[in-house]
Amino acid sequence: MNDLYSYLLYFIHEYGNTEDFLKIYEDNYESLEFRTHLAAIKEYIRMGDIKKIEESIIRATQYWYPMEHNQVEPIVFLTDEMIRPFITNEIANQILLTPKLQ
């Protein structure tokens, strides 16, 4: 994703409409950065949409790359107080089986 598009999406998320942000997210998630996936996860948490939360967590995992060989999931999933409650055993197993960026 180019820098201008990333900036515009950031601007929409920070200052615009949540519905617009999530529409763009759903239409373009394959080309978005990991941090944009995190923003979408948190918006879905605020909305209480469990299905979209879980989908977005798995999507985010696909666009994350480990900094060390022994990292198996994004640490933010365990340290972020909003996200951590949604990392169930089932989701954790899916995260482990999901291909990551290399």
C-alpha positions as CSV (number, residue, x, y, z in Angstrom):
1,M,0.0,0.0,0.0
2,N,1.4,3.4,-0.8
3,D,2.1,6.1,1.8
4,L,-0.6,8.5,0.6
5,Y,-3.3,5.8,0.9
6,S,-2.0,4.8,4.3
7,Y,-2.2,8.4,5.5
8,L,-5.7,8.9,4.1
9,L,-6.9,5.8,5.9
10,Y,-5.2,6.9,9.1
11,F,-6.9,10.3,8.7
12,I,-10.4,8.7,8.2
13,H,-9.9,6.6,11.2
14,E,-8.7,9.4,13.5
15,Y,-11.0,12.2,12.3
16,G,-13.7,10.7,10.2
17,N,-16.5,8.2,10.3
18,T,-16.0,4.7,11.8
19,E,-18.4,3.3,9.2
20,D,-16.3,4.7,6.4
21,F,-13.1,3.5,7.9
22,L,-14.4,-0.1,8.3
23,K,-15.9,-0.1,4.8
24,I,-12.4,0.8,3.4
25,Y,-10.8,-1.8,5.7
26,E,-13.1,-4.5,4.5
27,D,-12.7,-3.6,0.9
28,N,-8.9,-3.4,1.1
29,Y,-7.7,-5.5,4.0
30,E,-5.3,-7.5,1.8
31,S,-3.1,-4.5,1.2
32,L,-3.2,-2.8,4.6
33,E,-0.5,-2.6,7.2
34,F,-0.6,-4.5,10.5
35,R,-1.3,-1.4,12.5
36,T,-4.4,-0.7,10.4
37,H,-5.7,-4.2,11.2
38,L,-5.2,-3.4,14.9
39,A,-7.3,-0.2,14.5
40,A,-10.0,-2.2,12.8
41,I,-10.0,-4.9,15.6
42,K,-10.5,-2.2,18.2
43,E,-13.3,-0.6,16.3
44,Y,-15.0,-4.0,16.0
45,I,-14.5,-4.5,19.8
46,R,-16.2,-1.2,20.5
47,M,-19.1,-2.3,18.3
48,G,-19.2,-5.7,20.0
49,D,-19.1,-7.6,16.7
50,I,-17.5,-10.9,17.8
51,K,-17.4,-12.4,14.3
52,K,-15.6,-9.4,12.8
53,I,-13.2,-9.2,15.8
54,E,-12.1,-12.8,15.2
55,E,-11.9,-12.4,11.4
56,S,-9.8,-9.3,11.9
57,I,-7.4,-10.9,14.4
58,I,-6.7,-13.7,11.9
59,R,-6.3,-11.2,9.1
60,A,-3.9,-9.2,11.1
61,T,-1.8,-12.3,11.8
62,Q,-1.4,-12.8,8.1
63,Y,0.1,-9.3,7.7
64,W,2.5,-9.5,10.7
65,Y,6.0,-10.8,10.6
66,P,8.0,-12.0,13.6
67,M,11.1,-10.0,14.7
68,E,12.6,-13.2,16.2
69,H,12.4,-16.8,15.1
70,N,10.7,-17.8,18.4
71,Q,7.8,-15.3,18.1
72,V,4.7,-17.2,17.2
73,E,2.1,-14.4,17.4
74,P,2.0,-10.6,17.7
75,I,2.8,-9.7,21.3
76,V,0.2,-6.9,21.2
77,F,-2.5,-9.6,21.2
78,L,-1.4,-10.5,24.7
79,T,-0.5,-7.1,26.0
80,D,-3.4,-5.0,24.7
81,E,-6.1,-4.9,27.3
82,M,-8.8,-4.5,24.7
83,I,-7.7,-7.4,22.4
84,R,-6.4,-9.9,25.0
85,P,-9.9,-11.1,26.1
86,F,-10.6,-12.2,22.5
87,I,-7.6,-14.4,22.2
88,T,-9.4,-17.6,23.1
89,N,-7.8,-21.1,22.9
90,E,-9.5,-21.5,19.5
91,I,-8.3,-18.2,18.2
92,A,-4.8,-18.8,19.6
93,N,-4.7,-22.2,17.7
94,Q,-5.8,-20.4,14.5
95,I,-3.1,-17.8,15.0
96,L,-0.5,-20.5,15.3
97,L,-1.6,-22.2,12.1
98,T,-2.0,-19.0,10.1
99,P,0.9,-18.2,7.6
100,K,2.8,-15.1,8.5
101,L,4.8,-12.6,6.4
102,Q,8.4,-13.6,5.9
